């Protein structure tokens, strides 16, 4: 596989991490990125900040998907779940034959299979990835499960660069099914902790509730874990809500009603909406779960 010219679709947290982490790998000659943030109607201040970040790290900003495809042998899609299919559709119109397209997005097996059909029909090589935990603090060494006819070959190339990539199946959808099934549990736990802790805080009974959790699951520090869950959902709730809607699609695709996945999506979206309204804007990075809960309670009293 030729992986010397890398193109990133999406220059958010994950896109930046992979762009910066891969640009110094042996054989890599260029790294470019395309993101909607680089174009109107994005606020000029955000455009300038994103472009400055890319320039500072020698990442070439391109103005369109077609331009990215024209100069890339290895394309990595790192966008929000809801955009997974649309960017694959756009890329399929310009992708060069033989280009590897690695889809990191949190989408259902059905969505990944639809993306693969588009990329493969255009002559590209589609490989799905299930990113199995939060990218920070692992960086590009985050555990990834790959799937697709060429997943073993790509996994070997990525392993040579020191990445934790493993092919789990030559059949598309398996890696995503693993990822999405895990997300139902992990993102659901985040939602449960936020709802439980905030309610306990409102009643003033957290000193009774958390010790019972600690007794039942002594291997988890429930205070620290609670703070981490709150912080990640506040920061990435919108993206997590989109992922959980794809998790709901995953459940639907096997004929079950996704009661829990949809409820989790709603809770994640609600927290994201609170964050967008500035409910948590004054909290420090090391805020406790109690700090986050207090912000929610104050917003409730103010009718936010």
N, C-alpha and C positions, 0 to 999 in steps of 0.2 A: 504493500500500500504506500502511495505517495502522500506524505503528511507534512510536507515542508512549508506549504503556504496555508496558513490557518485563518479562517474567517469565523467571527462570532456574530450570531444573530441574537441581539439582546446584550446590553451593556449595563446590567444591574449588578447586584451583589455577586451572583454566580458567574455572569459573563466577565466581569472584571477579574474575578479570582482566576478563572481559567486563562484569560488573556495574559495576565501578568505571570502566571505560573508556567505557561507553556512557551513563552517567547524566547526563553533561554535554553530550551531543550535542544539536544544535538540534532542537527539537520534542519531545524526550523529557520527559514529565511525571512518570513514576514508574518505579522499578525494584524489583521484588520477587523473592524467592528462596524456593524450597522444597527441602529436603534431608532425607534420613532422619536426618542428624546432629542435626536440630532436635528430634527426638522420641525417646521411649523406644524401645529400651533403651540408647540411647547414654549413656555416662557423663555425669553432670551437669556435670563440669568441662569436658568437650568441648562440650556444649550451650551452656554459659555463654560459653565462649571464642568459639564461632562466632557466637552471637547478639550478643555484644559487638562483634565485628569488623563485622558488618552494621550495627549501630546507629551505630558510629563513622563509617561511610561513607554513612549515610542510605539504606541498602538495607532495604526492608521485609521482615521475615521473616513468612512465612505458615505456617499449621499443617497444611495439606493441599493435595494436588494440585488438588482442586476449587476451593479458594479462589484458588490461583494462576491457574487458567484463567479464573475469573470476572472477574478484573481485568486481564487481559493481552490485548493485540492482537498481540503479537510474543513468541513463546515460543522460548527457546533451550535445547535439551537438551544438557547437558554432564555426562554421567555416565560410569561405567566401561562398557567394551564389553559386559560380560555383562548389564548392566541396560538396554541400548538398547531392546530390544523391550518389556520389561515396563513401562517408563515411558511408552512410546508407547501401550501398551494402557490404562494408567491415564489418560493425558491425553485419549485419544479418548472417554472416558466423560463428560468435562466441558468439552471445548474448545468455544469459541463459534464459530459459522460465520464464515468469513472470516479467522480468526486464522492468522497465518503461524507455522509450526512449523519452525524451523531445527535440523536434527539434526547436531551437531558430532561425534558419537561415532564411534570407530574400529570400524566394523562392516562385514561383508561386503555385497556388492550384494544378496544374497538377503534378508538381515536388513533392510536399508534399504527394500527393496521391500515387505516385510511391514509395516513401520512406516508407510509411505506409504499402504498400503491402509486401515489403521485410521484414520489422521488424515483422509484424504480422504473416507472414508465418513461421517465425523462432520461434514463441512463445512469442515474446516480446509484450509490450504494447506501441503502438505509440501514442503520443500526440503532435499535432502541436501547435506552439506558434507564435503569431504575436507581436513582440516587438514594441510598438507604439511610441517610441521616442528614442533619444540617451541615452545610458546607463548612461554615466556621465550627470548630477551629482546625479542621482537617485540611482545608485548602483543596488543591487539586488531587490530594491523596484521599479524598472522601471515598468511602466504599461505594462501588458502582457495580450493578449487575447488568450485563449486556445480553441482547437477544437479536437473532436474525441470522441469515445465511452466512454473513461475513463477520459475525461477532467474535469468533475465536481468533481470527486473524487480527482484528482491531485490538482485541484484548491483549494479544501478545505484543503489539506495537506500543500500547499504552503502558504495559507492565515494564517494558524496556526503558521507559521514561520515568519509572518509579511510581506510577499510579496504581491504585488498588482497584483494578478492573478485572472482572471475572465473567466469562461467558457461561450463561446458565442454560441456554437452549438455542438451537438454530431456528426455532419456531417463534415468530413474532407474537408478542402479547404476554409471554410467560414472565419476563422481567418486570413488565408493568403490573401484572397481576400480583406479583410478590410485593412490589412497592405500594400499590394501592390498598391491598389487604392490610399491610402494616400501618398505612396512614389512617385507616378507619380506627385502629386502636390508639396510635400515638396522638393524632390530632384530636381524637375523641377524649383522650385523657386530659389534654390541655384544656379543652372546653369544660370538662367536668370539674377540674381543679379550680378554674376561674369562677364558675358558678357556685361551687361549694364553699370556697374560701371567702368570697365576697359576701355570701349569705351569712356565713358564720360570723364574719366581722360585723355585719349589720346587727346581729343579735347579741354580739359580745360574748360568743361562746367558743371562739377559736382556741382558747387555752384548753378546752375540753376535747375539741374535735381532732386537732392535729396529733395529740398523744395517742389517740386510739388508732390513727393511721400508722403512726410509728410502731405501735405494738404489733399491728397486723402485718406490716411490711417493713421490718426493721432495717433492711438493706438500703432503703431510700431515706435521704434527708428531706423530709417533706417541706420544711421551710425554704431551704435552698432551691429545691426542685420547683416549688411554687413560684418563687421569684423568677426563676428562669423561664417557666412557662408563660407567666404574665408578660415578661419582657419580649419574648419572641412573638407572641401574638399581637402585642401592641405595635411592634415594629413591622410585622409581616402578615397581619391578619387578613388583609385583602387577598394576598397571594395564597394564603392557606385556605381561605374560603373557596377560592377557585379550584384549588387542588381537591378539596372535599366534594365539590360538585362533580369532579371527574371520578372521585372515589365512589360517589353515588351511582354514576353511570356504570362503573365497574360492577357494582352489586346488581344493577338492573340487567346487565348483559348476561347474567347467569339466571335471571328470573326471580330474584328476590326483591322485596320492597326495601329501599335504603333508608329506613326510618332514622337510624342513628347517624348515618353519614350526612343526611340533609340537616338534621338538627345541629350537628357539629358545624356544618357550613354556616348556618344561621348565626350561631354563637360567635364564630370567628369573625364573620362580617360585622356583627354588632360591635365587637371590640374595635375593629378597624374603623368603623364609623365614629366611635367615641374618640379615637385617636385623631381622626381627621378634624374633629371639632376642637382639638386642643386640650382635651381633658387631662392628658398626661404630660403636657409640654414642659412643665417645670421640674419633672423628676430627674434625678441624677442617674447615671449609668448603673450605679450600684444600689438602686432602690430595692427595698424589700417588697415582698408580696403584700404586706400590710399597707405600704405606700400606694401601691397600685389600687388595692381595694378601697382605700380611703378616697382616692380620686374618683372612683366610680360612685361611691356613696355621696360625695359632695356634689357631683354632677346630677345625681338623682334628685337631691334636695333642691337644686337650682332649676330642675326641669329640663336639663339638657337631653 
